[in-house]
């Protein structure tokens, strides 16, 4: 856990970290109240895949602006081994409603799994502090890239492609 905290501190200092200073095991999805578009998933189940974890909430304008990129990556790379997991962590009480999250998933045409993290358990496991936030996990289960906020779409996609090309 100490290594993961150091990684997050480095990410916060610069906004984007393209590589962890040392291997950092990805925390698991914990305290999820409901999974949308999927049965429950674990990081262990996803070993051998590249995983993009996207922390978002459906009324955040910055999150809404990133969703077309995230959904595009899902569509473009899912058959090559990318698994996108949206972690919906509410900012406001009304965003805790599973029905509201489900409507937002439909409105934004999200076809990948979405974990509803109403108690911030996964958010806290990742030591996340921002909406939106992207964490890329390599095939070995290590967090190797983060980006907070909008932008860096080309760099994020290039990192996805590089991780997909790596041997497990």
N, C-alpha and C positions, 0 to 999 in steps of 0.2 A: 504494500500500500504506500510506503514511503516513496518509492520510485514513481508511482502514479501521481502522487502529490507534487513531486518535483517537476514532472512533465506538465501538469496543469499550471503550475506557477510560471514555467517558461512560456507556455501558450498565452497566459494572461499578460505577460510582459510585452509580447510582440503581436498579439492578436491572432497570428497564424503560426503554427508550427508544422513544418513539413516532414520532420523526422524526429522521433523520440531520441533523447540522448542515450538511452539504454532501453532494452526491451521492456515494454509495459503491458502487462496482461490486462485485457479488457474486462471491466466489471460485467457481471451478468445482469440480465433484466430482472429486477426484483420489485416486489410490491405492486405488480401490475394488476389493476382491477379488472381490466377487460382487454382482450385482443380482438382487433378488427381485421378482417381479411385473412385471418390465419389462426391456426391452433397456437397455443403458447410455444415460444421458441426460447432456446438458451444459447449462449455463446459456445458452449461445448458442442451442441448439435451443428453449429455453423462452421466448425473447424474445416479447413480445406476450401472455404469460400472467402471472398473478399466481402466485408460487411461495411455498409455505410449506415451509421446511426445518426438520424436527424432529429434533434430536439426542436419541437415547434409547438405552437398553439394557434388555433384557427382564427383568432381575431388580431393577431400581430401582423401589421402591414409588412414588416421586414420578412417574416416567415412566409407570408402569402407571395411575396416577390421571389422567394427562392424556390417555391414549390415547382414551378415549371422546369427548372433545372434538375431538381431531384427526381421528378417523375420521368423526365427525359432520360436520365442516367439509368433509372430502373428499366425502362423499356429497351434502351439500347444495349445494356450489358447483362441483363438477367440471364440470358442463355449462355453467357460466357463465364458465369460464376459469381456475379455481383448479387448480393442480397441487401436490399434497402429495408431498413426498419425505421419507421417513424415513431418517435416517442413523444406522444402528445402530453405535455405537462401544462396544466392550466395556469393562467395568470389571474383569472377572475373566477369567482364561484360558479357562475353560469356555464363556464367552460368544463366543469366537472361532469356535466350531463352526458351519458353515453349516447343518448338520442341526438344531442347537438353535435357531438364528435362524428357520429355516423353520417349525419347530414352534410357536414363539412367534407368528409371523405368523398362523398358522392359529388358535391359541388366542385371540388378541386380535382376530380377524376383520379383519385389515388388508388392504385391497384396493388400496392405492396402492403405488407403487414404494418399495422399501427398498434402500438402498445399504449394503453391509457394509464398514465402514471399520475393519478390524482393526488397521491400522498407524497410525491417527489422522491420516492425511494430510489428509482433508477437515476434520476437527476442527481441526487446526493451521492450515489455510488460512483458516478462519473465526476463528482465535484464540479458539476456544470453550474454556470452562473448566467448564461445568456440564451436568449431566443433570437434568431435561430442559431444552432450550433451543429456542426458536422464533425463526426469522428469517423475516421477510416481505420478499419481493423484488417490486418493482413491474414493470410491463410493459416497462420500459426496462432491466431487469437491475440495478437499484439496491437495496441493502439499505436499507429505510426504517423498519423496526420490529424490535425484539427483545423477547423476554421470557424470563427465566431462572426456572426453578422452576415450581411450581404457581400457579394463580390467573390473574387478569386475563382470564378467558375472554370476558367481555362486550366488553372493550376490544379484545382480539385479533380477535374476530368482527366488530366494528364497523370495524376497520381493514381486514380482508379485504373487506368490502362496499364500503368507500370506494375501495379500490384497484381492485376489479372495475369500479366505475362510471367510473373515469378512462379517458380516451382514450389509446390507445397512443402 
